[in-house]
Amino acid sequence: MAKLLILFHSQSGNTLQLAQSVYRGALAVEEVESRLLRATDAGLDELLWCDGLLLGTPENFGYMSGGLKDFFDRTYYPAQDRVTAKPYALFISCENDGTGAVGQIERIARGYALKPVLEPLICRGAVSASCLAQAHELGMTMAAGLDIGIY
């Protein structure tokens, strides 16, 4: 059974709403075991456990949240050569354009040798029903891709 880890950090609650919708989408694929964790509650064991990652963060000052950055800081060196080519995708909540956070996470992900498999979901402003639907689809798509082995 494939395993999907959904990691997120949220302060205002916007990214939490997206993460919960991503998780509900992933749960629709019963053949995949999915876990939803705050980035501050996850570590190397969770990173090694999963077959794929969905990472969520608000964009703060054109960067990812401190909580997600902390996860990367704590796991980067211990994970070296242990997570190569693991598929991932992003979901971002922002007031601006989200590209700063996406660019920084992509740069770090290259250091891990993670493999981007889906376009980042960027939700600007208040979380809308459309954003929640896209988040649900992101979770379901990633889980289905892991299940059938395309990622």
N, C-alpha and C positions, 0 to 999 in steps of 0.2 A: 504494500500500500504506500503510495506517495504521500509525502508530508509537506505541508505548506505553512510557513510562518509569516504572520502578518504583524509587523512591528510598527508602532506609531508613537508619536509624542503630540500632546495637545495641551494648550493652556486655556484658550477661549471656549473650547468645546467643538469648534468647527471640524478639526481633523479627527476628533473622536467620532463625530457623526459619520464622517466618511469611512473611517476604519470599521465601524459597526456594520455599515452597508457592504463594504468589501467582504467582511467576514460572513455575513448572511449569504452573499453570492457564492463564496467558497464552499459553504456548508451545503449548498444545493448539489454539489458533486459528492455524493456519499462515499465514493470509492477513494477519496483523498482525506487524510486526517489533517484538519486545519486548526491552528492555534492563533489566538489574538492576544498579544502582549504589549504592554507599554514598553518602550525601548529601555526605560530605566529599570525594568524588572527582568530583562533578558540579558544573557551573557553568552559565552562561548559554547556552552552545552546546547543551548537552543539553536545557535547558528549551525553547529555541526549536526544536530538532529534533523534539520529540514532538508528537503530536496529543492525547494524554491522559496523565494522571499518576495513579499510585498512590503514596501517601506513607505510610511506616511509621516508627513511633517507639515507644520505651518512654515511659511517663508517669513523669517524675521530679519529685517535689515538686509534683504537680498541674500540670505543664507538659510540653511536648515536650522531647526531648533537645537538648543543646547542639549536636550535629552537624547536626540538621535545622534548628535555628534559624540556625546559621552559613550553611547553604545559602540560606535566605531572606535573611539579611543581605547576602550577596554578590551576589544576583541581583535583589533587589527594584527598585532604581532603574534599572538597565540594562534591565530587562524591561518597564518601564512602557509601556503601550499596544502591547505586542508579543505578549501572551499572552491577550488578552481572550477570555472565554467558553471557554477551554480546560477540558475536563471533568476532574474529579479525584474521588478517593475516598481514604479513610483506613483504615489498620489500626494498632491500638494494642495493645501489651502492657502490663499494669499489675498492681499489687497492690491498688490502690484501685478506683475506678470508671471511670477513663479520661476522664471528662467534662472535666476541666481541660485536658488536652492537646488534646482534640477542639475545645473552645471557642476556645483560643488559635490553633490552626491555621486554623480556620474564619475567625477574624477577620483573620488575615494573608492568607488566600486571597481574601477579599473585596477587600482592597487591590490584589491582582494582577488582580482581576476574573475569577478562576477560577470555574468553575461546578460545584457539587457534584452528582453524578449518582447516587450510591449511598449507602446508610446506612453510617456508619463501622462497621468490624468491631472490637470491643473484646474482647480475650482477657484474662481475669482469672486471675492465679495462674500456675501451671505451664502450659506449652503442651500442650494435650491433643490427642488425635486429632481430636476434634470441631472444635477451633479450626483445626487444619491443614486439615481438609476445607473449612471455611468460607473459609479464606484461598485455597485452590485455586479454589473457586467464585468468589470475588471477582475473581481474576486472569482467569479464563475469561470471566466476565460482562463485565468492562470491555473486554477484547479483542474479544469478539463484538459488543458495542455499538459500538465504534469501527469494526469491519469493516463492519457494515451501516448505519452512519451515523446511529444514533439519538442519539448524544451529540455 
